[in-house]
Amino acid sequence: MALTQENTNESGLLEALGHARSSVRLRAAMAAGTRPDPRYVEKLIERCAVEPDFFVRDMLTWALTRQPPSVTVPRLVDELGSGRAQARSQALHTLSKIGDGGAWPAISRSLLIDPDDEVARSAWRAAVVLVPDGEKGELAAALATQLGRGDRDTQLSLSRALIALGDVVEPVLATATASGQPRVRTHAIATERLRRDPDTGFEAAIEEAKRIVALGPQEEGAA
């Protein structure tokens, strides 16, 4: 009888994760994290791929971090090959929250340069969390190829990722400031300024970098 009740509760929770009302889905995700059970993992990951509500997605991620990593991490790594951008992005986000270094080899270059900005941003954040110390320089070089990409939010995400890697980014940023592409040079200069002075706002750093690029190398050297 107890087993039947347990199965009924499990079935009801999993069904609630797909309910039409976001408040019901949110409560179901919270329940899955409050009472961790490896049997929830598959449904939680499936729901991450399609969930439209940000707050529910955030709760789904939290619920997954509460499950055994030995179950969640391999399944999340599998999800990185999904053809659905949200599935890749949420899997990366969740891996960054779990912080299991064993997932590092799955953070491929193709994910770091994914054409979908949200996937790429999630990959940058996950990579910075998971990268071994000895591979930070190589990661910095890979991230630097994305300088100048996207809108301000995307550029800020990349700048933060590069800065989080520490001093290994200094040579790659120095190289990027000599790029023949103004957007790349602007972003690289702004990132270096933000690295040296974390209190500098990103908008201010970008505007100052634009001025430097417009005035040419002599002004850059003087700055």
TABELWO-V552944 format. One record per pair of residues at least 12 apart in sequence whose ideal C-beta (glycine too) atoms are under 10 Angstrom apart, sorted by the first residue. I is the first residue (numbers start at 1). J is the second residue. Records with the same first field share a line. If there is no record, write none. Layout:
I->J + J
//
This chain:
6->37
7->39
9->31 + 35 + 37
10->32 + 35 + 37 + 39 + 40 + 43
12->28 + 31
13->27 + 28 + 29 + 31 + 32 + 35 + 37 + 39 + 40 + 43
14->28 + 32 + 39 + 40 + 42 + 43 + 44 + 46 + 47
15->28 + 43
16->28 + 29 + 31 + 32
17->29 + 31 + 32 + 40 + 43 + 44 + 46 + 47 + 51 + 56 + 60 + 63
18->43 + 46 + 47 + 50 + 51
22->51 + 52 + 53 + 54 + 55 + 56
23->53 + 55 + 56
24->56
25->47 + 51 + 52 + 53 + 55 + 56 + 57 + 59 + 60
26->51 + 53 + 55 + 56 + 57 + 58 + 59 + 60
27->56 + 59
28->40 + 43 + 44 + 47 + 56 + 59 + 60 + 63
29->44 + 47 + 48 + 51 + 55 + 56 + 57 + 58 + 59 + 60 + 61 + 62 + 63 + 64
30->56 + 59 + 60 + 62 + 63
31->59 + 63
32->44 + 47 + 59 + 60 + 62 + 63 + 64 + 66 + 67
33->59 + 60 + 61 + 62 + 63 + 64 + 65 + 66 + 67
34->62 + 63 + 66
35->63 + 66
36->63 + 64 + 65 + 66 + 67 + 68 + 71
37->66 + 67 + 68 + 71
38->67 + 68 + 70 + 71 + 72
39->67 + 71
40->63 + 64 + 66 + 67 + 71 + 72
41->63 + 64 + 67 + 68 + 71 + 72 + 74 + 75 + 76
42->71 + 75
43->60
44->59 + 60 + 61 + 62 + 63 + 64 + 66 + 67 + 72 + 75 + 94
45->60 + 64 + 67 + 72 + 75 + 76 + 78 + 79 + 82 + 87 + 90 + 91 + 94
46->60 + 75 + 79 + 87
47->60 + 63 + 90
48->60 + 61 + 63 + 64 + 76 + 79 + 84 + 86 + 87 + 89 + 90 + 91 + 93 + 94
49->79 + 82 + 84 + 85 + 86 + 87 + 88 + 89 + 90 + 91
50->84 + 86 + 87 + 90
51->86 + 90
52->86
57->86 + 89 + 90 + 93 + 94
58->90 + 93 + 97
60->90 + 94
61->90 + 91 + 93 + 94 + 95 + 96 + 97 + 98
62->94 + 97
63->94
64->76 + 90 + 91 + 93 + 94 + 95 + 97 + 98
65->94 + 95 + 97 + 98 + 99
66->98
67->98
69->95 + 98 + 99 + 100 + 102 + 103
70->100 + 102
72->91 + 94 + 95 + 98 + 100 + 103
73->94 + 95 + 98 + 100 + 102 + 103 + 106
74->102 + 103 + 106
75->91 + 94
76->90 + 91 + 92 + 93 + 94 + 95 + 98 + 100 + 103 + 106
77->91 + 95 + 100 + 102 + 103 + 105 + 106 + 107
78->91 + 106
79->91 + 92 + 94 + 95 + 106
80->92 + 95 + 103 + 106 + 107 + 108 + 110 + 111 + 114 + 119 + 123 + 126
81->106 + 108 + 110 + 111
82->119
84->116 + 119
85->114 + 115 + 116 + 117 + 118 + 119 + 120 + 122
86->116 + 118 + 119
87->119
88->111 + 114 + 116 + 118 + 119 + 120 + 122 + 123
89->111 + 114 + 116 + 117 + 118 + 119 + 120 + 121 + 122 + 123 + 126
90->118 + 119 + 122
91->103 + 106 + 111 + 119 + 122 + 126
92->106 + 107 + 111 + 114 + 118 + 119 + 120 + 121 + 122 + 123 + 124 + 125 + 126 + 127 + 130
93->118 + 119 + 121 + 122 + 123 + 125 + 126
94->122 + 126
95->107 + 122 + 123 + 125 + 126 + 127 + 129 + 130
96->122 + 123 + 124 + 125 + 126 + 127 + 128 + 129 + 130
97->125 + 126 + 129
98->126 + 129 + 130
99->126 + 129 + 130
100->129 + 130
101->129 + 130 + 131 + 132
102->130
103->126 + 129 + 130
104->126 + 127 + 129 + 130 + 131 + 132 + 135 + 139
105->130
106->126 + 130
107->123 + 124 + 126 + 127 + 128 + 129 + 130 + 131 + 139 + 142
108->123 + 127
109->123 + 127 + 138 + 139 + 142 + 145
110->123
111->123 + 124 + 126 + 127
112->124 + 126 + 127 + 139 + 142 + 143 + 145 + 146 + 158 + 161
113->142 + 143 + 145 + 146 + 149
114->146
117->149 + 150 + 151 + 153 + 154 + 157
118->153 + 154 + 157
120->143 + 146 + 149 + 150 + 154 + 157 + 158
121->146 + 149 + 150 + 153 + 154 + 156 + 157 + 158 + 160 + 161
122->157
123->143 + 146 + 161
124->139 + 142 + 143 + 146 + 154 + 157 + 158 + 159 + 160 + 161 + 162 + 164
125->157 + 160 + 161 + 164
126->161
127->139 + 142 + 143 + 161 + 164 + 165
128->140 + 143 + 160 + 161 + 162 + 163 + 164 + 165
129->161 + 164
131->164 + 165
133->165 + 166 + 168
135->168
136->164 + 165 + 166 + 167 + 168 + 169
137->165 + 166 + 167 + 168 + 169 + 171 + 172
138->168
139->161 + 162 + 165 + 168 + 169 + 172
140->161 + 162 + 165 + 166 + 167 + 168 + 169 + 170 + 171 + 172 + 173
141->168 + 169 + 171 + 172 + 175
142->172
143->158 + 159 + 161 + 162 + 165 + 169 + 172
144->158 + 162 + 169 + 171 + 172 + 173 + 175 + 176 + 179 + 184 + 187 + 188 + 191
145->172 + 176 + 184
146->158 + 161 + 162 + 184 + 187
147->159 + 162 + 172 + 173 + 176 + 177 + 179 + 181 + 183 + 184 + 185 + 186 + 187 + 188 + 189 + 190 + 191
148->176 + 179 + 181 + 182 + 183 + 184 + 185 + 186 + 187 + 188
149->183 + 184 + 187
150->183 + 187
152->202 + 203 + 206
153->202
155->183 + 186 + 187 + 190 + 191 + 202 + 206
156->187 + 190 + 191 + 194 + 202 + 203 + 205 + 206
158->187 + 191
159->173 + 187 + 188 + 190 + 191 + 192 + 193 + 194 + 195 + 202 + 205 + 206
160->191 + 194 + 202
161->191
162->176 + 187 + 188 + 191 + 192 + 194 + 195
163->191 + 192 + 194 + 195 + 196 + 198
164->195
165->195
166->195
167->195
169->188 + 191 + 192 + 195
170->192 + 195 + 196
172->188 + 191
173->187 + 188 + 189 + 190 + 191 + 192 + 195
174->188 + 192
175->188
176->188 + 189 + 191 + 192
177->189 + 191 + 192 + 209 + 212 + 213 + 217 + 220
178->217 + 220
179->213
181->213
182->209 + 210 + 213 + 214
183->210 + 213
184->213
185->209 + 210 + 212 + 213 + 217 + 220
186->205 + 206 + 207 + 208 + 209 + 210 + 211 + 212 + 213 + 214
187->205 + 206 + 209 + 213
188->209 + 213
189->205 + 206 + 208 + 209 + 210 + 211 + 212 + 213 + 220 + 223
190->202 + 203 + 204 + 205 + 206 + 207 + 208 + 209 + 210 + 212 + 213
191->205 + 206 + 209
192->205 + 209
193->205 + 206 + 208 + 209 + 212 + 223
194->206 + 209
208->223
209->223
211->223
//
